[in-house]
């Protein structure tokens, strides 16, 4: 998923109003933010295989340290624990930990059976929503629209930057989604990793945006 993971960040603003949207997105996308680094280090692997699923040509044949269920649970607990140590906000820490874990749940829905449960164990799972382009777009689209609506209801723009910056972000995310869907696949694994690292550029935008909408920042 792409929009589905960002949807978690938007929706999590309601149960964790004191947490910046940037931090919420960092948690929801954490697994995919660190995954490119594992690719570049050769610790995990992916292949470009057109037709692997109807929605994406990516074959995730080896990613036990970022995308196995056991690893994501560890990432989830660690992320929440670090936030709690820094901010002493138990509820927010729990929400952030759940946002990290949500990444695996959404991947479980979309991926074909390629998600490992435990590193080193051959059992892999996935419901395969990506086998249908139409179903994937509908599910992700509804999640994203609903989550943006939650964020709009949970916050209020303090100025034009908060008002128009939000819709610029939403439009940009949708444009990237369409470009990924209709555009050519990356040429190789290294290019895929560098494309994945570009997701980090969203974080400053989100921290900036949330400073222009009501609510305490963290």
ZADO-1210 file (C-alpha; in nm, 4 decimals, padded with zeros to 6 digits):
<atoms>
<atom x="00.0000" y="00.0000" z="00.0000" code="UNK" pos="1"/>
<atom x="00.0923" y="00.3648" z="-00.0370" code="UNK" pos="2"/>
<atom x="-00.2114" y="00.5822" z="00.0321" code="UNK" pos="3"/>
<atom x="-00.3353" y="00.3285" z="00.2855" code="UNK" pos="4"/>
<atom x="-00.0283" y="00.3756" z="00.5045" code="UNK" pos="5"/>
<atom x="-00.0546" y="00.7532" z="00.4824" code="UNK" pos="6"/>
<atom x="-00.4218" y="00.7165" z="00.5767" code="UNK" pos="7"/>
<atom x="-00.3152" y="00.5718" z="00.9108" code="UNK" pos="8"/>
<atom x="-00.1072" y="00.8821" z="00.9790" code="UNK" pos="9"/>
<atom x="-00.3980" y="01.1150" z="00.9063" code="UNK" pos="10"/>
<atom x="-00.6499" y="00.9125" z="01.1085" code="UNK" pos="11"/>
<atom x="-00.4171" y="00.8727" z="01.4082" code="UNK" pos="12"/>
<atom x="-00.4379" y="01.2467" z="01.4720" code="UNK" pos="13"/>
<atom x="-00.7747" y="01.1992" z="01.6407" code="UNK" pos="14"/>
<atom x="-00.6613" y="00.9574" z="01.9182" code="UNK" pos="15"/>
<atom x="-00.3246" y="01.1370" z="01.9492" code="UNK" pos="16"/>
<atom x="-00.3986" y="01.5098" z="01.8982" code="UNK" pos="17"/>
<atom x="-00.0777" y="01.6224" z="02.0711" code="UNK" pos="18"/>
<atom x="00.1429" y="01.4326" z="01.8241" code="UNK" pos="19"/>
<atom x="00.2600" y="01.6103" z="01.5107" code="UNK" pos="20"/>
<atom x="00.1336" y="01.4764" z="01.1805" code="UNK" pos="21"/>
<atom x="00.4978" y="01.4283" z="01.0840" code="UNK" pos="22"/>
<atom x="00.5559" y="01.1917" z="01.3756" code="UNK" pos="23"/>
<atom x="00.2347" y="01.0034" z="01.2963" code="UNK" pos="24"/>
<atom x="00.3451" y="00.9547" z="00.9357" code="UNK" pos="25"/>
<atom x="00.6911" y="00.8536" z="01.0525" code="UNK" pos="26"/>
<atom x="00.5339" y="00.5749" z="01.2566" code="UNK" pos="27"/>
<atom x="00.2857" y="00.4614" z="00.9909" code="UNK" pos="28"/>
<atom x="00.5534" y="00.4494" z="00.7194" code="UNK" pos="29"/>
<atom x="00.8479" y="00.3496" z="00.9389" code="UNK" pos="30"/>
<atom x="00.8819" y="00.0020" z="00.7879" code="UNK" pos="31"/>
<atom x="00.8983" y="00.1356" z="00.4321" code="UNK" pos="32"/>
<atom x="01.1290" y="00.4192" z="00.5361" code="UNK" pos="33"/>
<atom x="01.3971" y="00.1867" z="00.6744" code="UNK" pos="34"/>
<atom x="01.3449" y="-00.0882" z="00.4166" code="UNK" pos="35"/>
<atom x="01.5374" y="00.0928" z="00.1359" code="UNK" pos="36"/>
<atom x="01.8390" y="00.1164" z="00.3650" code="UNK" pos="37"/>
<atom x="01.8299" y="-00.2602" z="00.4167" code="UNK" pos="38"/>
<atom x="01.8112" y="-00.3025" z="00.0391" code="UNK" pos="39"/>
<atom x="02.1162" y="-00.0825" z="-00.0202" code="UNK" pos="40"/>
<atom x="02.3100" y="-00.2663" z="00.2507" code="UNK" pos="41"/>
<atom x="02.2271" y="-00.6010" z="00.0887" code="UNK" pos="42"/>
<atom x="02.0486" y="-00.7285" z="00.4000" code="UNK" pos="43"/>
<atom x="01.7195" y="-00.7672" z="00.2135" code="UNK" pos="44"/>
<atom x="01.6239" y="-00.8045" z="-00.1487" code="UNK" pos="45"/>
<atom x="01.3550" y="-00.7330" z="-00.4064" code="UNK" pos="46"/>
<atom x="01.3237" y="-00.8001" z="-00.7785" code="UNK" pos="47"/>
<atom x="01.1464" y="-00.6219" z="-01.0611" code="UNK" pos="48"/>
<atom x="00.9201" y="-00.8886" z="-01.2109" code="UNK" pos="49"/>
<atom x="00.6493" y="-00.7452" z="-01.4391" code="UNK" pos="50"/>
<atom x="00.3273" y="-00.9354" z="-01.3813" code="UNK" pos="51"/>
<atom x="00.4240" y="-01.0543" z="-01.0338" code="UNK" pos="52"/>
<atom x="00.0868" y="-00.9118" z="-00.9299" code="UNK" pos="53"/>
<atom x="-00.1617" y="-00.7107" z="-01.1312" code="UNK" pos="54"/>
<atom x="-00.0923" y="-00.3976" z="-00.9266" code="UNK" pos="55"/>
<atom x="00.2855" y="-00.3989" z="-00.8857" code="UNK" pos="56"/>
<atom x="00.5841" y="-00.5618" z="-01.0580" code="UNK" pos="57"/>
<atom x="00.7809" y="-00.5856" z="-00.7341" code="UNK" pos="58"/>
<atom x="00.8778" y="-00.9278" z="-00.6035" code="UNK" pos="59"/>
<atom x="00.9586" y="-00.8955" z="-00.2334" code="UNK" pos="60"/>
<atom x="01.1471" y="-01.2198" z="-00.2005" code="UNK" pos="61"/>
<atom x="01.3581" y="-01.1358" z="00.1046" code="UNK" pos="62"/>
<atom x="01.2707" y="-00.8805" z="00.3735" code="UNK" pos="63"/>
<atom x="01.2642" y="-01.0577" z="00.7109" code="UNK" pos="64"/>
<atom x="01.4113" y="-00.7739" z="00.9186" code="UNK" pos="65"/>
<atom x="01.1665" y="-00.5043" z="00.8131" code="UNK" pos="66"/>
<atom x="00.8514" y="-00.6873" z="00.7051" code="UNK" pos="67"/>
<atom x="00.8218" y="-01.0099" z="00.9015" code="UNK" pos="68"/>
<atom x="00.5493" y="-01.0012" z="01.1654" code="UNK" pos="69"/>
<atom x="00.7977" y="-01.0672" z="01.4464" code="UNK" pos="70"/>
<atom x="01.0286" y="-00.7889" z="01.3281" code="UNK" pos="71"/>
<atom x="00.7430" y="-00.5391" z="01.2912" code="UNK" pos="72"/>
<atom x="00.6277" y="-00.6150" z="01.6458" code="UNK" pos="73"/>
<atom x="00.9799" y="-00.5334" z="01.7657" code="UNK" pos="74"/>
<atom x="00.9875" y="-00.2141" z="01.5583" code="UNK" pos="75"/>
<atom x="00.6438" y="-00.1221" z="01.6969" code="UNK" pos="76"/>
<atom x="00.7397" y="-00.1710" z="02.0605" code="UNK" pos="77"/>
<atom x="01.0700" y="00.0077" z="02.0077" code="UNK" pos="78"/>
<atom x="00.9134" y="00.3080" z="01.8371" code="UNK" pos="79"/>
<atom x="00.6504" y="00.3483" z="02.1072" code="UNK" pos="80"/>
<atom x="00.9068" y="00.3017" z="02.3833" code="UNK" pos="81"/>
<atom x="01.1425" y="00.5654" z="02.2431" code="UNK" pos="82"/>
<atom x="00.8565" y="00.8127" z="02.2129" code="UNK" pos="83"/>
<atom x="00.7456" y="00.7433" z="02.5695" code="UNK" pos="84"/>
<atom x="01.0980" y="00.7972" z="02.7035" code="UNK" pos="85"/>
<atom x="01.1198" y="01.1286" z="02.5186" code="UNK" pos="86"/>
<atom x="00.7682" y="01.2624" z="02.5811" code="UNK" pos="87"/>
<atom x="00.6263" y="01.0668" z="02.8767" code="UNK" pos="88"/>
<atom x="00.2921" y="01.0392" z="02.6985" code="UNK" pos="89"/>
<atom x="00.1694" y="00.6823" z="02.7357" code="UNK" pos="90"/>
<atom x="-00.1403" y="00.7117" z="02.5160" code="UNK" pos="91"/>
<atom x="00.0506" y="00.8766" z="02.2333" code="UNK" pos="92"/>
<atom x="00.3245" y="00.6139" z="02.2580" code="UNK" pos="93"/>
<atom x="00.0646" y="00.3380" z="02.2282" code="UNK" pos="94"/>
<atom x="-00.0958" y="00.5052" z="01.9252" code="UNK" pos="95"/>
<atom x="00.2421" y="00.5383" z="01.7551" code="UNK" pos="96"/>
<atom x="00.3312" y="00.1778" z="01.8280" code="UNK" pos="97"/>
<atom x="-00.0032" y="00.0692" z="01.6828" code="UNK" pos="98"/>
<atom x="00.0618" y="00.2847" z="01.3746" code="UNK" pos="99"/>
<atom x="00.3894" y="00.1018" z="01.3135" code="UNK" pos="100"/>
<atom x="00.2150" y="-00.2339" z="01.3521" code="UNK" pos="101"/>
<atom x="-00.0655" y="-00.1240" z="01.1190" code="UNK" pos="102"/>
<atom x="00.1852" y="-00.1245" z="00.8349" code="UNK" pos="103"/>
<atom x="00.2167" y="-00.5030" z="00.8492" code="UNK" pos="104"/>
<atom x="-00.1607" y="-00.5472" z="00.8777" code="UNK" pos="105"/>
<atom x="-00.2228" y="-00.3399" z="00.5641" code="UNK" pos="106"/>
<atom x="00.0581" y="-00.5183" z="00.3806" code="UNK" pos="107"/>
<atom x="-00.0956" y="-00.8505" z="00.4826" code="UNK" pos="108"/>
<atom x="-00.4171" y="-00.7430" z="00.3113" code="UNK" pos="109"/>
<atom x="-00.2510" y="-00.6258" z="-00.0104" code="UNK" pos="110"/>
<atom x="00.0531" y="-00.8470" z="-00.0667" code="UNK" pos="111"/>
<atom x="00.0471" y="-01.1923" z="-00.2176" code="UNK" pos="112"/>
<atom x="00.1833" y="-01.4531" z="00.0281" code="UNK" pos="113"/>
<atom x="00.5323" y="-01.3074" z="00.0590" code="UNK" pos="114"/>
<atom x="00.5276" y="-01.1664" z="00.4140" code="UNK" pos="115"/>
<atom x="00.7306" y="-01.3819" z="00.6542" code="UNK" pos="116"/>
<atom x="00.6030" y="-01.4393" z="01.0039" code="UNK" pos="117"/>
<atom x="00.9446" y="-01.4890" z="01.1641" code="UNK" pos="118"/>
<atom x="01.2915" y="-01.4345" z="01.0148" code="UNK" pos="119"/>
<atom x="01.4360" y="-01.7654" z="00.8994" code="UNK" pos="120"/>
<atom x="01.0976" y="-01.9417" z="00.8807" code="UNK" pos="121"/>
<atom x="00.9620" y="-02.0265" z="00.5351" code="UNK" pos="122"/>
<atom x="00.5945" y="-01.9637" z="00.6170" code="UNK" pos="123"/>
<atom x="00.4720" y="-01.6581" z="00.4297" code="UNK" pos="124"/>
<atom x="00.1306" y="-01.4943" z="00.4269" code="UNK" pos="125"/>
<atom x="-00.0704" y="-01.2338" z="00.2355" code="UNK" pos="126"/>
<atom x="-00.4297" y="-01.2018" z="00.1161" code="UNK" pos="127"/>
<atom x="-00.3360" y="-01.0784" z="-00.2318" code="UNK" pos="128"/>
<atom x="-00.5467" y="-00.7661" z="-00.2817" code="UNK" pos="129"/>
<atom x="-00.2813" y="-00.6581" z="-00.5317" code="UNK" pos="130"/>
<atom x="-00.4070" y="-00.9285" z="-00.7681" code="UNK" pos="131"/>
<atom x="-00.6855" y="-00.6841" z="-00.8575" code="UNK" pos="132"/>
<atom x="-00.5973" y="-00.3301" z="-00.9611" code="UNK" pos="133"/>
<atom x="-00.9575" y="-00.2098" z="-00.9295" code="UNK" pos="134"/>
<atom x="-01.0060" y="-00.3551" z="-00.5813" code="UNK" pos="135"/>
<atom x="-00.6735" y="-00.2134" z="-00.4625" code="UNK" pos="136"/>
<atom x="-00.7552" y="00.1377" z="-00.5860" code="UNK" pos="137"/>
<atom x="-01.1032" y="00.1280" z="-00.4323" code="UNK" pos="138"/>
<atom x="-00.9836" y="00.0020" z="-00.0926" code="UNK" pos="139"/>
<atom x="-00.6887" y="00.2403" z="-00.0694" code="UNK" pos="140"/>
<atom x="-00.8937" y="00.5297" z="-00.2007" code="UNK" pos="141"/>
<atom x="-01.1690" y="00.4816" z="00.0546" code="UNK" pos="142"/>
<atom x="-00.9180" y="00.4465" z="00.3390" code="UNK" pos="143"/>
<atom x="-00.7388" y="00.7618" z="00.2318" code="UNK" pos="144"/>
<atom x="-01.0530" y="00.9716" z="00.1821" code="UNK" pos="145"/>
<atom x="-01.1923" y="00.8604" z="00.5166" code="UNK" pos="146"/>
<atom x="-00.8670" y="00.9312" z="00.6987" code="UNK" pos="147"/>
<atom x="-00.8275" y="01.2778" z="00.5484" code="UNK" pos="148"/>
<atom x="-01.1842" y="01.3510" z="00.6582" code="UNK" pos="149"/>
<atom x="-01.0935" y="01.2421" z="01.0120" code="UNK" pos="150"/>
<atom x="-00.7892" y="01.4707" z="01.0111" code="UNK" pos="151"/>
<atom x="-00.9923" y="01.7658" z="00.8845" code="UNK" pos="152"/>
<atom x="-01.2489" y="01.7118" z="01.1598" code="UNK" pos="153"/>
<atom x="-00.9820" y="01.6678" z="01.4276" code="UNK" pos="154"/>
<atom x="-00.7884" y="01.9832" z="01.3369" code="UNK" pos="155"/>
<atom x="-00.8520" y="02.3384" z="01.2243" code="UNK" pos="156"/>
<atom x="-00.6401" y="02.5517" z="00.9945" code="UNK" pos="157"/>
<atom x="-00.4850" y="02.8502" z="01.1718" code="UNK" pos="158"/>
<atom x="-00.4020" y="03.0282" z="00.8465" code="UNK" pos="159"/>
<atom x="-00.3932" y="02.9829" z="00.4701" code="UNK" pos="160"/>
<atom x="-00.0774" y="02.7726" z="00.4961" code="UNK" pos="161"/>
<atom x="-00.2640" y="02.5206" z="00.7088" code="UNK" pos="162"/>
<atom x="-00.5682" y="02.5309" z="00.4848" code="UNK" pos="163"/>
<atom x="-00.4122" y="02.5095" z="00.1392" code="UNK" pos="164"/>
<atom x="-00.1013" y="02.3217" z="00.2476" code="UNK" pos="165"/>
<atom x="-00.3151" y="02.0275" z="00.3505" code="UNK" pos="166"/>
<atom x="-00.4898" y="02.0008" z="00.0156" code="UNK" pos="167"/>
<atom x="-00.1608" y="02.0475" z="-00.1684" code="UNK" pos="168"/>
<atom x="-00.0200" y="01.7527" z="00.0278" code="UNK" pos="169"/>
<atom x="-00.3267" y="01.5392" z="-00.0419" code="UNK" pos="170"/>
<atom x="-00.3107" y="01.6217" z="-00.4133" code="UNK" pos="171"/>
<atom x="00.0630" y="01.5488" z="-00.4300" code="UNK" pos="172"/>
<atom x="00.0227" y="01.2095" z="-00.2626" code="UNK" pos="173"/>
<atom x="-00.2556" y="01.1199" z="-00.5060" code="UNK" pos="174"/>
<atom x="-00.0415" y="01.2285" z="-00.8018" code="UNK" pos="175"/>
<atom x="00.2439" y="01.0047" z="-00.6874" code="UNK" pos="176"/>
<atom x="00.0014" y="00.7161" z="-00.6441" code="UNK" pos="177"/>
<atom x="-00.1295" y="00.7564" z="-00.9995" code="UNK" pos="178"/>
<atom x="00.2240" y="00.7956" z="-01.1369" code="UNK" pos="179"/>
<atom x="00.3359" y="00.4743" z="-00.9669" code="UNK" pos="180"/>
<atom x="00.0294" y="00.2942" z="-01.0973" code="UNK" pos="181"/>
<atom x="00.0585" y="00.4091" z="-01.4589" code="UNK" pos="182"/>
<atom x="00.4308" y="00.4703" z="-01.4940" code="UNK" pos="183"/>
<atom x="00.7108" y="00.2279" z="-01.5830" code="UNK" pos="184"/>
<atom x="00.8662" y="00.0122" z="-01.3085" code="UNK" pos="185"/>
<atom x="01.2076" y="00.1039" z="-01.1661" code="UNK" pos="186"/>
<atom x="01.4930" y="-00.0432" z="-01.3706" code="UNK" pos="187"/>
<atom x="01.6583" y="-00.2331" z="-01.0871" code="UNK" pos="188"/>
<atom x="01.6741" y="-00.2935" z="-00.7132" code="UNK" pos="189"/>
<atom x="01.9110" y="-00.0038" z="-00.6467" code="UNK" pos="190"/>
<atom x="01.6825" y="00.2429" z="-00.8233" code="UNK" pos="191"/>
<atom x="01.3905" y="00.1022" z="-00.6245" code="UNK" pos="192"/>
<atom x="01.5776" y="00.1654" z="-00.3003" code="UNK" pos="193"/>
<atom x="01.6576" y="00.5264" z="-00.3909" code="UNK" pos="194"/>
<atom x="01.2952" y="00.5843" z="-00.4909" code="UNK" pos="195"/>
<atom x="01.1894" y="00.4482" z="-00.1546" code="UNK" pos="196"/>
<atom x="01.4234" y="00.6861" z="00.0261" code="UNK" pos="197"/>
<atom x="01.2464" y="00.9800" z="-00.1381" code="UNK" pos="198"/>
<atom x="00.9581" y="00.9203" z="00.1013" code="UNK" pos="199"/>
<atom x="01.1658" y="01.0942" z="00.3701" code="UNK" pos="200"/>
<atom x="01.1071" y="01.4275" z="00.1944" code="UNK" pos="201"/>
<atom x="00.7416" y="01.4177" z="00.3005" code="UNK" pos="202"/>
<atom x="00.8267" y="01.4453" z="00.6699" code="UNK" pos="203"/>
<atom x="00.9383" y="01.8126" z="00.6795" code="UNK" pos="204"/>
<atom x="00.6249" y="01.9055" z="00.4831" code="UNK" pos="205"/>
<atom x="00.4045" y="01.7243" z="00.7346" code="UNK" pos="206"/>
<atom x="00.5731" y="01.8775" z="01.0380" code="UNK" pos="207"/>
<atom x="00.5407" y="02.2202" z="00.8760" code="UNK" pos="208"/>
<atom x="00.1752" y="02.1622" z="00.7861" code="UNK" pos="209"/>
<atom x="00.0778" y="02.0504" z="01.1345" code="UNK" pos="210"/>
<atom x="00.2300" y="02.3669" z="01.2839" code="UNK" pos="211"/>
<atom x="-00.0287" y="02.5599" z="01.0819" code="UNK" pos="212"/>
<atom x="-00.3234" y="02.3636" z="01.2182" code="UNK" pos="213"/>
<atom x="-00.4567" y="02.3753" z="01.5722" code="UNK" pos="214"/>
<atom x="-00.3353" y="02.1455" z="01.8477" code="UNK" pos="215"/>
<atom x="-00.0199" y="02.1010" z="02.0521" code="UNK" pos="216"/>
<atom x="00.2893" y="01.9760" z="01.8728" code="UNK" pos="217"/>
<atom x="00.5271" y="01.7027" z="01.9794" code="UNK" pos="218"/>
</atoms>
